[in-house]
Amino acid sequence: MVPTRSMKKPITAPNTPAPGETMVDIQPIAYRPSCYNLSLHGYLTPGWTGRLAAGLAENGIDIVRADAEKATNISWRSNFEITSGKPEQQILELNYLSLARKEHPLHQTAPKIALQDYRINPHREEGSIFVEIWAVDRTGFLRDLLDFFSLKCLFPVKMNIETIGETVEDRFWLKGVGGLPPSPAIAESLKQNLDNLSGFDCYAI
C-alpha cells in the first residue's frame, strides 16, 4: 500500500528580496547535531534545483527534506533541511548560491535509479505533470532524479522532498522548457520510463 503523507505548511519567506536578487540563509538546527536549515528566496535561474542538488552531493551533504515552489517566472521560495558530518564552520561558509548556479555534467556513471513505487497524474495539474516517488535513499538520489527529468526536458516548478528513515518520499510538479505545459506524448514517455525505473528493471541515466 502506498503510504500517506501529512499536509505541509506553506513556504514563507522571512523577507522579500529585491527584484533580481536572491536571499540565502543557513542556520544550525538546535539540539540536532550536523543538521541545518538552508533557505533560498528570490531570483534563481532555470535548472537551479538540479545544480544545487548536484553541488550538495559533491560536498557530501544530504537533503533530509525540502519544499521549493516557483513564485513568479523568475522567483522562487525554498527551504531545505540538510545534514553533513563535515565541520559546522565549513557548512556555514559554503557558497550555496554558487552551487545553485554552477553547471554540472550529467552523471553517466552514477548508480541506477531504482524506485519502490511511483504515482503520476498524466492529465497534468495546473499545466504540470504531477509525480510522486518512493525509493531507498542514498547520497545523490535527488541529483540523479532531477538529471533524469531534465533529459526529458522536464523541470520542477514545485517540489516536496521527504526522507523517512531510509526511504525518500518525493513529490514533483513538472513543466517543460520555459514553463510550458508538457505535451501528452511527453507525459506518456515519462510514465513508460518510470515503469522501467520501478522494480528490478532500472533505467540508467
N, C-alpha and C positions, 0 to 999 in steps of 0.2 A: 504493500500500500504506500502511496506517495505521502510523505509527511506534510503536515500543515505548518504554517508559519504565522506568527502574530504580526499584526499591523505595526509599522514603524511610525514614529513621529516625523512630521515633515522636516526637511532640512531648512535650517535658518542660519543666515549669516550674521555674525555679531555686528558688522558694519557693512556699508555699501561702498565697494571700490569705485573710483572714478572710471569713466569710460576708457577702455583700452588698458586698464591696469589690473593687476592680479594681487590679491592679498593671500599670503601664505603664513600659516601658524603651526608650530609643532610644540606640543607640551607633554611632559611625562604624565601618566595616569597614576593618581595617588593610590598607594598601597598595592600596586600591581607592578612589580619589578620587570623591566625590559619591555613595558608596554607604553605606547604613545598615541596621542590624538593628533592627526595631521589634517589640516583643512586648507583647501584651495578654493577661493571665490573670485569670480571676475572673468577677465578675458583669458581664454585658453584656446589654442588653435586646434583644428580638427585632428583627431587621432591621438590627442594627449593622453587619454586613458591607457591606451596600449603602450605608449612610450613611458609613462610613469610606472606602469606595472613591470615593464622590462627593466627599467632603471633600479627599482626596488629589489627585484630578484637578483640582479647582478651585484647589488650591495649586500646581499644576504639578509634582506628584510622581508618578512612575511606579512601579508594583508590578512587580518583576522576578520574584519567586516568593513563594509564601506557603503555609503549612499552618495550617489552623484546624479545630478539632474541638470539638463540644459535649461537655463532660464530664458535666454534670448538666442538669436542666431550666433552670437559670438561670446556669450557669457554663461558661466557655469556656477553651480553651488555644489560643493562636495566635502564630505568628511570621511576620513579613513582611520581605522584603528589598526596600528601596525605593531609588530614585535620583532625584536632582534637581540641576540646575545652580545652584540658589539657594545663597547663603552658608551655610556649615555652621552657624553660630550660629542662623540663622533656622530651620533644620530641627530643631535640637536643642531649641529653645524652643517649638516649635509644640505646642499642646494637642491631642494625638491622642485622648484620651478624649472631649473636647468634640466632635471631628469625628465620633466613633462614636455620639454622642447626638443630634447636630443633624439635624433633618428637612430633606430637600432635595426640591424639586419634581421630578417626572419630567421628563426632558429630551426634550420633544416635538420639538425642533429638532436633536437630536443626529444624527450620521451614522448611516446604516443599519447594522445588524449584518449582516455577511457572513461566513459560515462556510466554511472549506475542506472540512471533513468533521466528522462527529459520530458518536457511538455512544450508544445509550440502552438501558437494561435496563428494559423496560416491566413486567417481573414484580416489580420492586422488590426491594431488597436491605435486609434488616432493617427493613422498613417504609418504606424510602426509594426514590425513583426515582434510579437512577444515570445520570448524563450525563457523557460525555467529549467535549470540543470542541477542534477545531483551527481557528485563524483567524490572519489577519495582525494583528500587534499595532498598537495606537495608544493614545494617552492617552485614558483614559475608557472603554476597552473593557469592563473588568470592571464598572464602574459601570452601563453601559448593559445589560450582560448580566443583572446582578442585578435591575435595574429590570424587564427583560423577564420574568424568573422571578416577581417579585413580582406582576406583573399577572395571572399565572396562580395566584396565592395559593400559590406555592411558595417555600420559603426553605431555604438550605443549613444542614444540621446538621454537615456536614464538607465541606471543600474543599481541593484541592491545585492551586495555581497555578504555572505554569512558563512562562518566556519563553526561547526558544532562538532567538537571532538576531532575526529579525523575526516569528517565529511563536509564538503562545501555544498551550500545551497544558494545558487546564484540566479538572479533574475535580470533579464536584459530587454530593453525596448530598442529595437534596431531600425535604423533608416539607411538609405543609400547615400551616395556621394552628394554633397550639397544639401543634405537634409531631405532629399526627395523620398517619397514613399516607394518601397521596393515593389517590383513587379510580381505578379503571381508566379511567374516562371522562377524567379529568384527564391521566392518562398518555398516552392516545391523542391528546388535543388537543395536548399538548406535542410529541409526535412529529410531528404534522402541521405545527405551526409551525416546528419545527426543519428540516423538509423545505423550507419556504419560505425559511428563512434560508440554506440551502446553495445553492451555485452562483450563478446570475445572478439568481434571484428572491429578493430580500432583503426581510425583514419589518421594516418601520419601527416603532419603538416609538411 
